[in-house]
């Protein structure tokens, strides 16, 4: 799968944006394990900057650890979505 999006820096709001306090992620930059704390069940997809989907899965309420040790150093995009279709995309730096 490939995923691309255009980011408009002048957009003031997105009614389908997932609230920031729904998910905490750390550490960033990450070396081996990315911890994701969620307040609700979410799905995720991890993409390279070229748009290639590398991983996908489910996050249950609480803390989920995502092993990223096998990824090359660089920048990745983590797209999070809830069951209502609200999304948020996070920049993840892999050291």
Secondary structure, 3 states (H helix, E strand, C coil): CECCCCCCCCCCCCCCECCHHHEEEECCCECCEEEEEECCCEEEEEEECCCEEEEEEEECCEEEEEECCCCCCEEEEEEEECCCCCEEEEEEEEC
